[in-house]
Amino acid sequence: MPDIEKVSIALTGEQVARLKAAVDSGEYATTSEAIREALREWQWKRELRTEEIARLRRLWDEGVASGRGVEVDMKELRQRARQRAKNIAGKAA
């Protein structure tokens, strides 16, 4: 079992009430168990955020490496998209 260290935290009255209610309902055996689960979820979210930031940085770098952007005629782009949609719908029928 990992080393256990006691820490003191300050919670609002509402947070304490919800914590005690979760224990009283049997959802958790102790308030410590509930806090440990909350910390595990917090750690997991931080890891996900870090991974997402890294992914966005990679995508940004790929975009920059792909070269300069070009102007696009939006009217023409919409027309081509509509035509493709019609072609796809025609093949599905």
C-alpha positions as CSV (number, residue, x, y, z in Angstrom):
1,M,0.0,0.0,0.0
2,P,1.4,3.4,-0.8
3,D,2.4,5.8,1.9
4,I,-0.5,7.7,3.3
5,E,-0.1,11.3,4.3
6,K,-2.8,13.3,6.0
7,V,-3.5,16.7,4.7
8,S,-6.0,19.3,5.8
9,I,-8.4,21.0,3.3
10,A,-11.0,23.7,3.7
11,L,-14.4,23.0,2.2
12,T,-17.6,24.9,2.1
13,G,-20.5,23.8,4.2
14,E,-22.3,22.6,1.0
15,Q,-19.3,20.6,0.0
16,V,-19.1,18.9,3.4
17,A,-22.8,18.2,3.4
18,R,-22.6,16.6,-0.1
19,L,-19.5,14.6,1.0
20,K,-21.3,13.3,4.1
21,A,-24.5,12.5,2.1
22,A,-22.4,10.4,-0.3
23,V,-21.0,8.4,2.6
24,D,-24.4,8.2,4.4
25,S,-26.0,6.9,1.2
26,G,-23.4,4.1,1.0
27,E,-21.9,5.5,-2.2
28,Y,-18.5,5.7,-0.4
29,A,-17.3,4.0,2.7
30,T,-15.5,7.1,4.0
31,T,-15.1,10.8,3.1
32,S,-11.5,10.1,2.4
33,E,-12.5,7.5,-0.2
34,A,-14.7,10.1,-1.9
35,I,-11.9,12.7,-1.9
36,R,-9.4,10.2,-3.3
37,E,-11.8,9.4,-6.2
38,A,-12.3,13.1,-6.8
39,L,-8.5,13.6,-7.0
40,R,-8.1,10.6,-9.4
41,E,-10.7,12.2,-11.7
42,W,-8.9,15.6,-11.4
43,Q,-5.6,13.9,-12.3
44,W,-7.2,12.1,-15.3
45,K,-8.7,15.4,-16.6
46,R,-5.4,17.1,-16.3
47,E,-3.7,14.3,-18.3
48,L,-6.4,14.5,-21.0
49,R,-6.0,18.3,-21.2
50,T,-2.3,17.9,-21.6
51,E,-2.8,15.3,-24.3
52,E,-5.3,17.5,-26.1
53,I,-3.0,20.5,-26.0
54,A,-0.2,18.4,-27.5
55,R,-2.6,17.2,-30.2
56,L,-3.6,20.7,-31.1
57,R,0.0,21.8,-31.2
58,R,0.8,18.9,-33.6
59,L,-2.2,19.9,-35.8
60,W,-1.1,23.6,-35.7
61,D,2.4,22.6,-36.8
62,E,1.1,20.4,-39.6
63,G,-1.0,23.3,-40.8
64,V,1.9,25.7,-40.8
65,A,4.1,23.1,-42.5
66,S,1.5,22.6,-45.3
67,G,2.3,26.0,-46.7
68,R,0.6,29.2,-47.3
69,G,-3.1,29.3,-47.5
70,V,-4.9,30.2,-50.7
71,E,-7.9,32.3,-51.3
72,V,-11.1,30.4,-51.9
73,D,-14.1,31.5,-53.8
74,M,-16.8,30.6,-51.3
75,K,-19.6,30.8,-53.9
76,E,-17.8,28.3,-56.1
77,L,-16.9,26.1,-53.1
78,R,-20.6,25.9,-52.1
79,Q,-21.7,25.1,-55.7
80,R,-19.2,22.2,-55.9
81,A,-20.3,20.9,-52.5
82,R,-23.9,21.0,-53.5
83,Q,-23.0,19.1,-56.7
84,R,-21.2,16.5,-54.8
85,A,-24.1,16.1,-52.4
86,K,-26.5,15.6,-55.4
87,N,-24.1,13.1,-56.9
88,I,-24.0,11.2,-53.6
89,A,-27.7,11.3,-53.2
90,G,-28.2,10.1,-56.8
91,K,-26.0,7.1,-56.2
92,A,-27.8,6.2,-53.0
93,A,-31.2,6.2,-54.8
